[in-house]
Amino acid sequence: MARSVGGSHVLVPFPASRDRSLKVGVADRIAGERGGYKATLPAVALDLPDRVVGCVVGLALGDALGAPFEFRRAGDIPQPLPAFTLPWQGLPAGTTTDDTAMARNLVRSLAERDGFDPQDLVARHLAWFKTDPPDVGNLTRRVLGRVAEGRPADEVARELWERRGPEVSAGNGSVMYCAPLGAAFAHRPEELAEAAPRLSALTHYDPRCRTAVLALTVAAGSLVRGEDPGRACSEAVAAALPLDGGEELEYLVQAVGEARRVDGPDQGFCLFAAAVGLQALVRGGPFDRALSRVVALGGDTDTNGAVAGALLGSAVGRSNLPEAWLARLIDRDAIEHEAQGLVPLAARR
């Protein structure tokens, strides 16, 4: 779940940018520092529909896996992680949060409008918001509350950012659900470069949020096209580097969970969620093990899980997601059906 974050988002100075000619070496550096981790991919080639559906369903799985542990410190999360056995907010195990609800709004809007239609997406978010869902991120709630009064979402989001300042405006509420946009624009990266920041700015105008959304959608698009995880991560960081927060994201992809914990007071920081997902992608391993490790880091576990699950699902495809988890995912069939609607967009060039 997205939260506004208090306190400074940059707790310690991060290293100055490395040689820009080595942008594509990010994944190699992580692999070397982690003892040569490589993503475990299926032995057979995956088709595009498998990857697209894997992105959306993987997001939901990560969200549901992390939901019961949100806002816990890493040391308070049991190991091994009890997967899909605990309730969330009194709802059954396997229930998803606002992360998946907003992702499904995005998926349905993209499919039914045959592309990115910001006004339609905001209308869907507002209709969902009016149902009084059990969880809505703080900044998203503020924006949609004013949209309900007739204000344009992007205007409100910018106004709130200017009024509240950068210290509390860089939450992960747009990052958590953005990956399907990357899947839909997998073969149209030029259009994605424009659409991704616009998506974020509907609720989260802070430039670091827009940078994080661009990085994650670039990674998702790369994976859906069939690129390997290392290249997808490197393309994401390369897209982010010239932008606000880009150098910090590059550092965090290597540092989150170790040199930079993600379970402290600024756990809802947008760049934390993006970095956790990209790091999980490069570290690799089986989907269930990689995602369990992300949740075990603590903090905003449902959002971190959703982001990592979307990227890992794009890499391994729907056909390689754990069946035991899928069987417990609430609304699984509807989520899969909606995800299929993105396939024509993802194939478009």
N, C-alpha and C positions, 0 to 999 in steps of 0.2 A: 504494500500500500504506500502511496506517496504521502510524504509529510513535508511541511515547510521545515527548514532546518535553521536552528539558531546558532549563534556564534560564528566565528570566522570559518570560512570554508577551506582556507589554506592554512593548515596548522603549523607546517614547517616549510621552509623554502624548498622548492623542488629543483632538481638540477637544470642548468641551462640547456637549451636545445643542442642536441648532438649534430654531427655533420648531416645537413639536410640531404646529401646525396645518398645517405644510408637509411632513408625512411623505410624502405621495404625490408630492413633488417631487424625490425622490432620483434617479429615472431622468432627469428633465429636467436636473438639475445635471450628471450624468455626461455626458449627450449634449452639453451646452453646452461643458464642459471638454474634451471629446474631438473637438470640431469638428463636432458634429451627427451623430454616429453613430446610426444606426437599424438595428434588426434587419431583415435581409432575409428576408421571408416569402414563401411561394409565392403566385402570382397567383390561385390558385383556393382556395376554402374547403376546409379539411381537416375530415374527420369525426373523431369521438372515437376510434374504434379506431386510426386512423392516428397520432394524437398519443400514445396510450397505448403502442403498440408502439415509436414513436419514442423515448419516454422510456427504455425498458429497453434497446433496441438501441443508442441513442445513448450510454448509460452504458458499455456493453461496448466500443463503438468508442473512446471516450475513454480507457478503461482500457488497452486494447491498444495504442493509439497512444503513450501515455506510458510504458508499462512499460519499454522498453529504456533510458530516460533518467532513471529515478528516482534522486533524490539527487544529481544533477549540478547544478553552478552554471550559471546561464543562459549565461555566456560559453563554457562547454564543450559546449554543444549545437549541433550543426551546423545551418547555415542555407543553403539551405532545408532544412526538416526532412525526413529520410528516413522516409516514412510506410509502415508495414507491410512493411518490408524487413529489419529486424534481429531477431535472436532475443532471448528473455528467459529468463535462467537456463537456457540450453541448450535451451530449447523453441522451437518454430517461431515465426516472425513471425506476428503476429495472435493470439497466446496472451493470454488475460486472466489477471488476478491474483486475490488474495483479495477485492478490491473487487467484482468481478463474481460470484465464487462466493457471497459473502454476499448480494448483491442477488438472485441466482437463488433462494437459500433463501427470501428474503422473498417473492419473486413466487410461488413454488410454495405457500408456506404461506398467503398471502392468498387465492389461488385455491381451494385445496383445502379450507381451513377456512372459506371464505366470509366472510372478515374477518380482523382482526388478533387473533391468538392467540399471546400472548407465550410460553407454555410450548411450543407446537408449534414456534415459530421457534427457540427455544433448543435444542430437541431436534434440529432440522435442522442448526443450527450445530455442535452437539456431534458429530453423526454425521460431518459434513464434517471437523471438526478431528481426529477419530480416524483419518482416512485419511492423516494426515501430509502435508498439502499443502505445496508448496514455499515458501509465504510466509504468515505469520500475524502480524498486528500485535502488538506487545509487550503492550499492556494486554488485548487480546482473548485472547491466549494465556494470560495469568494468570487471567482470569476463567473461561475454558472449562476450564482445567486443574483448577480447584477445583469447577466444575460436574460434571466427570467423577468427582469424589469424593463427589458427592451433595448439594452445596450449591446453594441457589437462586441463579440468576444475578444478579437485582437486589440481593439481599442482599450477595453477594460484591463486586459493582461498587461499591456504596456503601461497604463496608468498606475496599476498596482506596483509594478516593478520600479517605476520612477518614484513613487511615494514611499515604499517600504525599504528600498535600497537593496544592494546586491547581497548583503549578509543573510537575508532570509528569503531570497527569491529564487534560489537555484536548486529547488527540490527536484525530485525525480518523477514528477507526475506526468510529464510528457514522454520521458524516456521509457517508462515501464510498458507502454503499449505500442510503441512506434514500429517495431520490427516488420509487421505485415506490410507497411508502406514500402519498405525496401524490397520485399518479395514481389509486390505488384509492379515495381518499376525495375525489375532485375536487369532487363535489357535496354533500359532507357536512363542511364546514369545522369545525363544532362538534365533531364526533367526532374529526377530525384533530387539533384543538388538545389533546385528551387523549391520543391514541394516539402522536403524534410524540415527546413527551418520554419516554413509557414505553418506546418503542423504543430510544432512546438509552441510557436507564438500565439496560438489560439488560447492557451492557458498559461504557458510558462515562457515569458518574453526574454528572460535573462539570456544574454548571448552564450553563456556556457551551456545552458539547456539546449539551445539550438545547435551548438557544436556537438553535444553528446548525441542528439537525435540524428544528426547527419552521419556521424561515425557509425552508429549502430545500423542505420538503414543501408548504408554503403556495404557494411559487412554482410547483412542479410541478403542483399541483392547479389553480391559476389558469390555467396554460397549457393543460392538458388540457381545461378548460372552454371554452377558446377566447379567453381574454383576450390582449391584446397583451403583448409582452415588457416594455415599460415599466411597465405596470400590475402585471404579475406581480411584478416586482422591488420596486415600491413597496409592494405588499401584504405581501411577505415582510419588508421592513424595518420596516413598521408593526407587524407581529406581534411582531417581535423587540425593538423599542425599549424596552418597559417591563421587559424581563427582563435577567438578568445577561449582560453582554457585548453587549447590543443596540446601545448607542451606539457601541461600538467596531466592531461589524459595519457600521453605517451609514457610519462613516469609512472602513473598509477597502474597502468596495465601490468607493469612489472612488480609494483610495490604493494598493491592491496592485499590484505590478509596477513602480511608479514611486517614490512617496514611501516605500512599505514593500515591500521586496523579500521574496520568498517562498522564496528558495533558501538561507537562512542556517541557523543552528543550531536555530531553532524552526520549521522548515519544515513540520512535521506538525501545526501548531496548527489546531484545528477551525475557527476563524473565518477563517483564511486560505483554507481550501478552500471554505467557503461564499461568501466574498467574491469569490474568483476566478470561481466559477460565475455568480454574479449579475452581476458586471461583464461577463463574456463575453456574457451574455444581452442586456444593454442596448447594448453596443458593436455587436453584430450582425455582419453580413457573412455570406458563405456559410459553411455548416457546417464544411467542411474548413479554410478559412482561419481561422475563429474558434477552432477547436479547436487548430490548429497553433500559434497565438499563445499559448494557455494553456500548452501543453507547453514552448514556448520560454522561458517564465519560469523554468524550472528548479525545483528543490526536489522535492517529493513529486509528481512529474509524472503518475504513473498515477492517483492519487486526485484531483488537481486536474482531470485530463482526464475522469475518470469523472463527477465532479460537474457540470462544464461540459457534458459530452456529454449527460447526462440532461436538463438544462434546455434546451439547444439542440435536442435531438431532440424534446422535447415541443413546442417552438415550430414546428419545420419539418415534423415528422411523418416516419414511416418512409418514405413515398414520396419524400422529398426528401433522404434520406441518400445519400452518395456510393457509387455501385455498386462502384467500384474498391476501396474500403475494405471494403465488405460482402463482396466475393468472397474476401477474405483473412482475414476474422474467423473464428477457430476456433469451432466449435459454433454457427455463426450460425443454422442452421435450428432447432435446439433452443431457443435463446434466444428467437427470434421466436415459436415455438409456445407457450412458457411465457408470454410477454408477452400473448398473445391471451387467456389465462385471466383477466387483470385487467379486461378490457373490461366484463363485466357489473357488477363492483363499481364501476368508474369511472362507469358510467351510472346507478347507483342514487342516488336522492334521498331 
